[in-house]
Amino acid sequence: MQQRLVRILPLLLLAAAVPPAARAQQAAADLTVIVADTTTGQPIAGASVTAGRARGETNARGEAVFRAVPAGPVTVEARRLGYLAGRTQATVQPGAAQTVSVALGLDPVVLRRLNVTAATLPRSPLLRDFYIRKATWGSGRFLTRDDFGPDGRGRMSDAMRRIPGVYITSDGGRPLLRFGKNVPEIVGGECEPIFYLDGTRYGPVNDLDHEFQGLLIEGVEIYNGARIPPQFNGANSGCGVVVVWTRRTLAS
C-alpha cells in the first residue's frame, strides 16, 4: 500500500502543478466545420455556423474554425439565406483537431406573381416624347385617344370637362376653354390658355370643338398652373398651356 502511494504521489503533484487554464485547454480541441451544397458539393461562403455556444461564419472555402471547443458532444448548426438549415452531432476528443461537414439543401423562395404590362412607344419622336412625359413628368394632366371615344373623334369640350380647374364657357353657342386662376388681376378668376397643335403654337381657339373636329386626336397635355415643359413655356403661358397631338404625327 505504501509503495502504491509512492507511485501515485508524483502524478498528483504533477497534476496540481498544471494551471487550471492549461488543464482546460488539454480538455478541448479545435473544430473545423465545412458547409457545402448538397446538390453540387460546392462550398458555401457566408454561412452562419454555431458549435455549441460558439458562433462563426464560413470563409470562401466554406470553412468555419472554432478554437478550444470543450471536449464532449456538441451540436453543430449551419444556416444560409436560400438554403434549408443543416444540423449534425459531433464528439470533440481532447487535444485532437477535428473536422465535420454540414450539407445544406436549397430552399427556393417563391416570389409573389408580378404582372407587367409593356407598351410600345410610337415611332414618331413627337408622340414618343408625349408618352414619356405622361409617364414621368409628374405635373399636368394627360388625355389619350381613349378619352375621345372608340374612333377618336369625340368632342374636345366633352373630354376637357373632366379636367379639374378647366371650364367650358360659351360665346354665341361656341364652346371656349378657360382655366380657373386665383389671381386678382384676372377678372372673374378665369383666363385663356395657350394652345399648341402637334408641337406648333396655335390659336386663338374661338370654337373648341370646331377647331379640332375630325383631327383624330392621339393625346392632349394640359398644364394649368403646373410646371410646364420648357418647349411650351413661352410668352403669355402664365395662364396655362394645352398641347394637342394628332395621329398625323405618327407618320413623321
C-alpha positions, 0 to 999 in steps of 0.5 A: 500500500505504501509503495502504491502511494509512492507511485501515485504521489508524483502524478498528483503533484504533477497534476496540481502543478498544471494551471487550471487554464492549461488543464482546460485547454488539454480538455478541448480541441479545435473544430473545423466545420465545412458547409457545402451544397448538397446538390453540387458539393460546392462550398458555401461562403457566408454561412452562419455556423454555431458549435455549441455556444460558439458562433462563426461564419464560413470563409470562401472555402466554406470553412468555419474554425472554432478554437478550444471547443470543450471536449464532449458532444456538441451540436453543430448548426449551419444556416444560409439565406436560400438554403434549408438549415443543416444540423449534425452531432459531433464528439470533440476528443481532447487535444485532437483537431477535428473536422465535420461537414454540414450539407445544406439543401436549397430552399427556393423562395417563391416570389409573389406573381408580378404582372407587367404590362409593356407598351410600345412607344410610337415611332414618331419622336413627337408622340414618343416624347408625349408618352414619356412625359405622361409617364414621368413628368409628374405635373399636368394632366394627360388625355389619350385617344381613349378619352375621345371615344372608340374612333377618336373623334369625340368632342374636345369640350366633352373630354376637357370637362373632366379636367379639374380647374378647366371650364367650358364657357360659351360665346354665341353657342361656341364652346371656349376653354378657360382655366380657373386662376386665383389671381386678382388681376384676372377678372372673374378668376378665369383666363385663356390658355395657350394652345399648341397643335402637334408641337406648333403654337396655335390659336386663338381657339374661338370654337373648341370643338370646331377647331379640332373636329375630325383631327383624330386626336392621339393625346392632349397635355394640359398644364394649368398652373403646373410646371410646364415643359420648357418647349411650351413655356413661352410668352403669355403661358402664365395662364396655362398651356394645352398641347394637342397631338394628332395621329398625323404625327405618327407618320413623321 
